[in-house]
Amino acid sequence: MTLYEEQKKLVLARLRTLNPDVKLMSGKGDSVSVKDIIEHIENDDPVGKDMIKAQMKMLQILAGV
């Protein structure tokens, strides 16, 4: 499994613990539901890939890496 696939799996597992109707802020200032974010990630579209990058960056910050 590639690093990207591992990151995708981690981000999806984290997002699936949240209420799917909750809105999160995207990097562009828009609010997007968790359900929509998961759909973008599962479809491997550009929005989903950007969300994976943003979530991984946030996790790195939280971990102090």
C-alpha positions in Angstrom: 0.0 0.0 0.0 1.3 3.4 -0.9 1.8 6.3 1.5 -1.1 8.1 -0.2 -3.4 5.1 0.3 -2.4 4.9 4.0 -3.1 8.6 4.4 -6.4 8.2 2.7 -7.4 5.3 4.9 -6.4 7.2 8.0 -8.3 10.4 7.1 -11.4 8.4 6.1 -11.3 6.5 9.4 -11.0 9.8 11.3 -13.8 11.5 9.4 -16.2 8.5 9.8 -16.1 9.1 13.6 -17.8 12.4 13.0 -21.4 13.2 12.5 -21.8 13.2 8.7 -24.0 16.3 8.8 -21.4 18.4 10.6 -19.9 21.2 8.4 -16.1 21.7 8.3 -14.3 24.6 6.8 -12.4 23.9 3.6 -9.1 25.6 2.9 -10.9 28.0 0.6 -13.2 29.3 3.4 -16.3 27.3 2.3 -18.1 25.0 4.7 -18.5 21.4 3.5 -20.3 18.5 5.3 -18.3 15.6 6.5 -20.4 13.4 4.2 -19.4 15.4 1.2 -15.8 15.4 2.2 -15.8 11.6 2.5 -17.4 11.3 -0.9 -14.8 13.5 -2.5 -12.0 11.5 -0.9 -13.5 8.2 -1.9 -13.8 9.5 -5.5 -10.1 10.5 -5.5 -11.1 13.9 -7.1 -9.0 17.0 -6.6 -11.1 18.3 -3.7 -10.7 15.0 -1.9 -6.9 15.0 -2.5 -6.7 18.5 -1.1 -8.7 17.5 1.9 -6.4 14.6 2.6 -3.4 17.0 2.4 -5.1 19.4 4.8 -6.1 16.7 7.3 -2.6 15.2 7.3 -1.1 18.7 7.9 -3.5 19.2 10.8 -2.6 15.8 12.3 1.1 16.6 11.9 0.6 19.9 13.8 -1.4 18.2 16.5 1.3 15.6 16.8 4.0 18.2 17.0 5.9 16.8 14.0 
